[in-house]
């Protein structure tokens, strides 16, 4: 499988999953609680609003819309047409909607110094070359800018092959066995002062309201670092 074939497989997988994935995100009994809990998590990691924020692998736009609601100016990119369609539909009536564009999280096509922050949720494991991606994100940051990634260890049981066969060395964080491996990628990509913050509020919310089908309740983390 080539790089492009792998990425096409990823795009197709998420386009097919987009409606069911979004339906889980929109559950009314949890939606407002998610906004509160995740709003606090992101606010602690990001510069004060308004900041220029790039949401890589935006999916159905959950993080992008939440950050827009906090007063940031947000651009969300994704390569899944199905996800982008849903994100745009949701944002159509938002008072400060994000801009949703087709774009590659591994190689975003923006000028250097375009953003104050690059964010993503559940993205690191699905990057075909995460270290190269982080290095490119760092170039997009203004001095002192932040990369903040919310993630966990999703495939410690060896199920990190959702996209089928993958080239040697690709999607390496699908095989991560500690969150420190993810933090190390951020450091090697050029970020300084990398921190790992356990998201205890998210864990309690998941324990109370459950998680997506096929997933287990587990601790998630906010990983953040700065451009030097």
SVG drawing of the C-alpha trace seen along z (x, -y; Angstrom):
<svg xmlns="http://www.w3.org/2000/svg" viewBox="-31 -38 44 45">
<polyline fill="none" stroke="black" stroke-width="0.4" points="0.0,0.0 1.4,-3.4 1.1,-6.6 -1.7,-7.8 -3.6,-4.5 -3.3,-4.6 -4.6,-8.1 -7.4,-7.2 -8.4,-4.3 -8.4,-6.6 -10.6,-9.2 -13.0,-6.5 -13.2,-5.0 -14.2,-8.3 -16.6,-9.3 -18.5,-6.0 -18.5,-6.4 -19.3,-10.2 -23.1,-9.9 -22.9,-7.4 -19.8,-9.2 -21.6,-12.5 -24.8,-11.1 -22.8,-10.0 -21.3,-13.5 -24.7,-15.1 -26.4,-13.0 -28.7,-15.6 -28.2,-14.1 -24.4,-14.8 -23.9,-17.6 -24.0,-20.5 -21.9,-18.7 -19.3,-18.0 -19.2,-21.7 -18.5,-22.6 -15.9,-19.9 -14.1,-20.2 -14.3,-24.0 -12.4,-24.1 -9.8,-21.6 -9.1,-23.6 -9.2,-27.0 -6.4,-25.8 -4.3,-24.7 -4.8,-27.6 -3.9,-31.3 -6.7,-33.7 -9.4,-34.4 -9.5,-35.7 -6.7,-33.5 -6.2,-32.2 -6.6,-28.4 -6.2,-25.6 -8.1,-22.4 -6.4,-19.5 -8.5,-16.5 -11.6,-18.5 -14.0,-15.6 -17.6,-16.8 -16.3,-20.0 -16.9,-19.4 -13.7,-21.0 -13.7,-23.8 -17.2,-24.9 -16.6,-24.7 -13.5,-26.9 -15.4,-29.3 -18.0,-29.5 -15.2,-30.5 -14.3,-33.5 -11.5,-32.1 -11.2,-32.4 -11.0,-28.8 -10.2,-27.0 -10.9,-23.3 -9.4,-21.0 -10.1,-17.4 -9.7,-15.1 -13.0,-13.2 -15.8,-14.8 -18.4,-13.2 -17.1,-14.7 -16.7,-18.1 -20.3,-18.1 -21.6,-17.4 -19.3,-20.0 -20.6,-22.7 -24.2,-21.8 -23.8,-22.0 -22.0,-25.4 -24.4,-27.0 -26.3,-28.8 -23.5,-29.4 -23.0,-33.1 -19.2,-32.8 -18.8,-29.7 -15.4,-28.2 -14.1,-28.0 -14.1,-24.3 -11.7,-23.4 -10.4,-20.3 -6.9,-19.8 -4.3,-17.3 -3.5,-17.2 0.0,-15.9 0.8,-18.8 -1.6,-21.8 -1.4,-24.2 -1.0,-27.6 1.7,-30.2 4.2,-30.1 3.2,-32.0 -0.6,-31.9 -1.8,-30.7 -1.5,-31.1 -2.5,-27.5 -2.9,-24.2 -5.3,-21.7 -6.7,-18.3 -8.7,-15.7 -8.1,-11.9 -5.8,-12.8 -2.3,-11.8 -2.7,-8.0 -4.3,-8.4 -1.4,-10.5 0.6,-8.6 3.8,-10.4 3.2,-12.2 6.7,-13.6 6.6,-15.3 3.2,-16.6 4.2,-18.2 7.2,-19.9 4.9,-21.4 2.5,-22.6 5.3,-24.3 6.1,-26.3 2.5,-27.5 2.7,-28.9 3.6,-32.5 6.4,-32.9 5.1,-31.5 2.3,-29.6 0.9,-26.4 0.1,-22.9 -2.5,-21.1 -3.6,-17.6 -6.3,-15.7 -5.7,-11.9 -5.3,-8.6 -4.0,-5.1 -6.8,-3.6 -5.3,-0.3 -3.2,1.3 -5.1,4.5 -3.5,4.5 -6.5,3.3 -4.7,0.4 -5.4,1.8 -8.8,0.2 -7.6,-1.0 -6.2,2.3 -2.6,3.0 -0.3,0.0 3.3,-0.7 6.1,0.1 6.6,-2.8 3.3,-4.5 0.6,-5.4 3.3,-4.6 1.2,-6.0 -1.5,-3.5 0.9,-1.1 1.9,-3.4 1.9,-1.7 2.4,-4.9 1.2,-8.5 4.9,-9.5 5.5,-8.1 3.0,-10.7 4.7,-13.5 8.1,-12.4 6.8,-12.9 5.7,-16.4 9.2,-17.2 11.0,-15.6 8.8,-17.7 10.2,-20.9 7.9,-21.8 9.3,-22.9 7.9,-22.6 5.7,-19.7 3.2,-18.8 0.8,-15.9 -2.3,-16.8 -4.7,-14.0 -8.3,-14.9 -10.0,-13.7 -13.3,-15.6 -13.6,-13.8 -13.0,-10.5 -15.8,-11.1 -18.1,-12.2 -17.4,-9.0 -18.0,-6.9 -21.4,-8.6 -22.6,-8.7 -20.7,-6.0 -18.5,-6.1 -18.9,-5.3 -19.7,-1.8 -16.6,0.4 -14.6,-1.8 -13.7,-1.5 -13.8,-4.1 -10.2,-5.2 -8.2,-8.2 -7.6,-10.8 -4.9,-13.5 -4.2,-17.0 -0.7,-17.1 0.6,-20.6 3.9,-22.3 5.1,-25.7 7.0,-27.0 10.3,-28.3"/>
</svg>
